[in-house]
């Protein structure tokens, strides 16, 4: 694709990008720098594009104080700078690979339309896993993926003044959320099913993290999981596989799964975890469809084995 775009004779190519955060926005900017004539349309289901995923917990904790610091670009600034047609509040509901078109739904009005493409880039990312356990639908339980999620958690803390929090999951997002809930003045407990936090770390390295967490006064429960949750109106009573705890707010951060439903429906090959399979040039097995980001299977740089490494 890059070689073709370097050819300035390619003036009528139309590239559609599904997803406007890290992978999608980066691809759009790079495509424009390669060729000024290509038509680029980027669809984003939510309101915001190109936002700083890694900064979201730090807005909740107060280290980032301005909402504007979370957004690197707006649809308007992105169009002005890169001449990319950014369509937010636009959800692609179907990929018609044989016709080389997608079906797009306006999430505000419900209106649907079809858009054709010459090349299609998929960057739908990954969504938080929410286990099917009793009480999981309480309005005191949150996940964190995007800016609206961030505002919901921040608003809940400011309006309800919770004193205690349970973070379920000791991965990147779980530890960052624990840190920032602690900074926001809450009494924090981390519950992790494994015997250590931060899965990619070796156990002896993770022990240093455990000691640091405990030195801050954050409670750490390892080798245990949540079995059920009861909202008593004032807070949450949480039954673990072994024991019980309580809290005023809970953050579920037990991991993410690729959001690849439309890719599966289109006939793209997925691995057992639901990640899109691509080659070293990010091409899927269907001609003219590429995929990037947390939605895809990657090759581990060290082990040279196939892996799922969602970092955003």
C-alpha positions in Angstrom: 0.0 0.0 0.0 2.8 2.4 0.9 4.6 1.8 -2.4 1.4 2.5 -4.3 0.8 5.7 -2.4 4.3 6.9 -3.1 3.2 6.8 -6.8 1.7 10.2 -7.4 -0.4 8.8 -10.2 -2.7 7.2 -7.6 -5.1 10.2 -7.4 -8.4 8.5 -7.2 -7.8 6.0 -4.4 -10.3 6.0 -1.6 -9.2 4.7 1.8 -11.7 4.0 4.6 -10.5 3.7 8.2 -12.7 2.2 10.9 -11.7 3.5 14.3 -10.2 7.0 15.1 -8.0 6.5 18.1 -4.4 5.4 18.2 -4.1 3.1 15.2 -6.7 4.7 13.0 -5.6 8.3 13.5 -1.9 7.4 13.1 -2.7 5.5 9.9 -4.7 8.4 8.5 -1.9 10.9 9.2 0.7 8.7 7.7 -1.4 8.1 4.6 -1.8 11.8 4.0 1.9 12.4 4.4 2.6 9.7 1.7 0.1 11.1 -0.8 -1.8 14.4 -0.9 -4.4 13.2 -3.4 -5.8 10.0 -1.7 -9.3 10.4 -0.3 -9.3 9.4 3.3 -12.5 8.9 5.4 -12.1 7.9 9.1 -15.2 6.6 11.0 -15.3 6.8 14.8 -18.3 5.5 16.8 -17.7 7.8 19.7 -17.4 11.6 20.0 -13.6 11.7 20.4 -10.7 10.8 18.1 -7.0 10.6 18.8 -7.3 10.7 22.5 -4.6 9.8 25.0 -5.6 6.4 26.3 -2.8 6.2 28.8 -3.7 9.5 30.3 -7.3 8.5 31.3 -6.6 7.2 34.8 -4.5 10.2 35.6 -7.4 12.6 34.9 -9.4 10.6 37.4 -6.6 10.9 40.0 -6.1 14.6 39.4 -2.6 14.6 38.0 -4.1 15.7 34.6 -6.4 18.6 35.5 -7.7 19.8 32.1 -10.1 17.8 29.9 -8.5 19.3 26.9 -5.2 17.5 27.7 -6.8 14.2 26.9 -7.5 14.9 23.3 -4.6 15.3 20.9 -6.9 16.2 17.9 -10.5 17.0 17.3 -12.4 16.0 14.1 -12.1 19.7 13.0 -8.4 20.1 13.7 -7.6 16.7 12.1 -9.5 17.7 8.9 -7.8 21.0 8.8 -4.3 19.6 9.3 -4.5 16.4 7.2 -7.5 16.9 5.0 -9.1 13.7 6.3 -12.9 13.4 6.3 -13.5 12.5 10.0 -17.0 11.2 10.8 -17.5 10.7 14.5 -20.7 9.3 15.9 -20.5 6.9 13.0 -20.5 3.2 13.6 -19.6 0.8 10.8 -22.0 -2.1 11.3 -21.0 -4.3 8.3 -18.1 -4.8 5.9 -19.2 -5.9 2.4 -15.9 -7.3 1.2 -17.2 -8.5 -2.2 -18.7 -5.2 -3.0 -15.8 -3.3 -1.4 -18.1 -1.2 0.7 -19.1 -0.7 4.3 -22.5 0.0 6.0 -22.3 3.0 8.3 -24.9 4.0 11.0 -25.2 7.4 12.5 -25.5 6.6 16.2 -27.4 9.8 16.9 -30.1 9.5 14.3 -30.0 5.8 13.4 -29.6 6.7 9.7 -27.6 4.2 7.7 -25.8 4.5 4.4 -23.2 2.7 2.3 -19.6 3.9 1.6 -17.4 2.3 -1.0 -13.6 1.8 -0.7 -10.5 0.9 -2.6 -8.6 0.1 0.6 -10.0 -0.5 4.1 -8.1 -0.3 7.4 -9.6 -1.8 10.5 -8.6 -0.3 13.9 -11.5 -1.1 16.2 -9.3 -1.8 19.2 -10.3 -3.9 22.2 -13.1 -3.7 24.7 -13.0 -4.4 28.5 -14.1 -7.8 29.6 -17.1 -7.7 31.9 -17.7 -11.1 33.5 -21.1 -12.6 33.8 -21.4 -12.6 37.5 -24.2 -11.7 39.9 -24.5 -8.0 40.6 -22.2 -6.8 37.7 -24.8 -4.3 36.4 -24.6 -2.1 39.5 -24.1 1.6 38.7 -21.2 1.6 41.2 -19.2 -0.7 38.9 -17.1 0.8 36.1 -14.8 -0.1 33.3 -12.3 2.2 31.6 -11.8 2.4 27.8 -12.5 5.9 26.6 -13.1 9.5 27.5 -16.9 9.1 28.4 -15.9 6.2 30.7 -13.3 8.5 32.4 -15.9 11.3 32.9 -18.4 8.8 34.4 -15.9 7.6 37.0 -14.7 11.2 37.8 -18.2 12.4 38.2 -19.2 9.5 40.4 -16.3 10.3 42.7 -17.0 14.0 42.9 -20.8 13.6 43.4 -20.9 10.6 45.7 -17.6 11.1 47.7 -16.8 7.3 48.0 -14.3 6.5 50.7 -13.2 3.0 49.4 -12.6 1.3 46.1 -11.9 -2.2 44.9 -10.0 -2.6 41.6 -10.5 -6.1 40.1 -7.5 -7.0 38.0 -3.8 -6.2 38.5 -2.8 -5.5 34.9 -1.7 -2.1 33.5 -5.1 -0.4 33.7 -5.8 -2.0 37.1 -2.6 -0.8 38.7 -2.9 2.7 37.1 -6.5 3.0 38.4 -5.4 1.9 41.9 -2.7 4.5 41.9 -5.0 7.2 40.9 -7.9 6.3 43.1 -5.4 6.3 46.0 -4.2 9.8 44.9 -7.9 10.8 44.9 -8.0 10.0 48.6 -9.7 6.6 48.5 -8.9 3.5 50.5 -8.0 1.0 47.7 -7.9 -2.8 47.5 -6.6 -4.6 44.4 -8.0 -8.1 43.8 -6.0 -10.3 41.3 -6.7 -13.9 40.3 -3.1 -14.7 39.6 -0.3 -14.9 42.2 1.2 -11.6 40.9 0.3 -8.3 39.3 1.5 -7.1 35.8 1.3 -10.4 34.0 4.3 -9.9 31.7 6.7 -9.4 34.6 8.6 -12.4 36.1 7.5 -13.2 39.6 10.6 -11.9 41.3 10.2 -8.5 39.5 6.5 -8.4 40.4 7.3 -8.9 44.0 9.0 -5.4 44.0 5.7 -4.0 42.7 3.8 -5.8 45.4 6.0 -4.3 48.1 5.7 -0.8 46.6 1.9 -1.2 46.5 1.7 -2.3 50.1 4.1 0.5 51.2 1.5 3.0 50.0 -1.2 1.4 52.2 -3.0 -0.2 49.3 -4.4 -3.6 50.1 -3.4 -6.4 47.7 -5.3 -9.7 47.5 -3.6 -12.2 45.2 -4.8 -15.6 44.0 -8.4 -14.7 44.5 -11.3 -13.6 42.3 -14.8 -12.1 42.6 -17.7 -14.6 42.7 -20.6 -12.2 43.2 -21.5 -8.6 44.0 -24.4 -7.2 46.0 -25.4 -3.5 45.9 -26.8 -2.6 49.3 -27.7 1.0 48.3 -24.8 2.5 50.2 -22.0 0.5 48.7 -21.0 -2.9 47.4 -20.7 -6.2 49.3 -18.3 -8.3 47.3 -18.0 -12.1 47.7 -14.7 -13.5 46.7 -13.8 -17.1 45.9 -12.3 -16.9 49.4 -13.6 -14.3 51.8 -15.7 -11.1 51.5 -14.8 -7.4 51.2 -16.8 -4.2 50.7 -16.3 -1.0 48.8 -18.2 2.2 47.7 -17.0 1.9 44.0 -15.5 -0.9 41.9 -13.3 -0.8 38.8 -13.3 -3.9 36.6 -10.0 -4.3 34.9 -9.6 -8.0 34.3 -8.5 -7.6 30.7 -9.7 -6.8 27.2 -10.9 -8.7 24.2 -10.6 -7.7 20.5 -13.7 -5.9 19.2 -13.8 -7.8 15.9 -17.4 -8.8 15.4 -17.8 -7.0 12.0 -14.5 -8.6 10.9 -15.8 -12.0 11.7 -19.1 -11.4 10.0 -17.1 -10.2 6.9 -15.3 -13.6 6.7 -11.9 -12.3 7.9 -9.8 -15.0 9.6 -9.5 -14.6 13.4 -7.5 -16.6 15.9 -8.9 -18.4 18.9 -8.9 -15.2 20.9 -10.8 -13.3 18.2 -7.9 -11.3 17.0 -7.6 -10.5 13.3 -4.8 -12.4 11.6 -2.5 -10.3 9.5 0.8 -10.7 7.7 3.9 -8.7 8.3 2.5 -5.9 6.1 -0.7 -5.7 8.2 -2.7 -7.3 5.4 -5.6 -9.6 6.2 -6.4 -12.6 4.0 -9.1 -10.6 2.1 -7.6 -8.4 -0.6 -7.4 -4.7 0.1 -8.3 -5.0 3.8 -5.7 -4.2 6.4 -5.9 -4.2 10.2 -3.9 -2.6 13.0 -3.8 -2.0 16.8 -5.4 -3.9 19.6 -7.8 -5.8 17.3 -5.0 -7.9 15.7 -2.7 -10.8 16.4 1.0 -9.8 16.6 4.3 -11.6 16.6 6.1 -11.4 19.9 9.5 -9.6 19.2 11.5 -11.9 21.5 9.8 -15.3 21.4 8.7 -14.9 17.7 5.4 -16.5 18.7 1.9 -15.2 17.9 0.5 -13.1 20.7 -2.2 -10.6 21.8 -0.5 -7.5 23.2 -3.1 -4.8 23.7 -1.3 -1.7 25.1 -3.6 1.2 24.5 
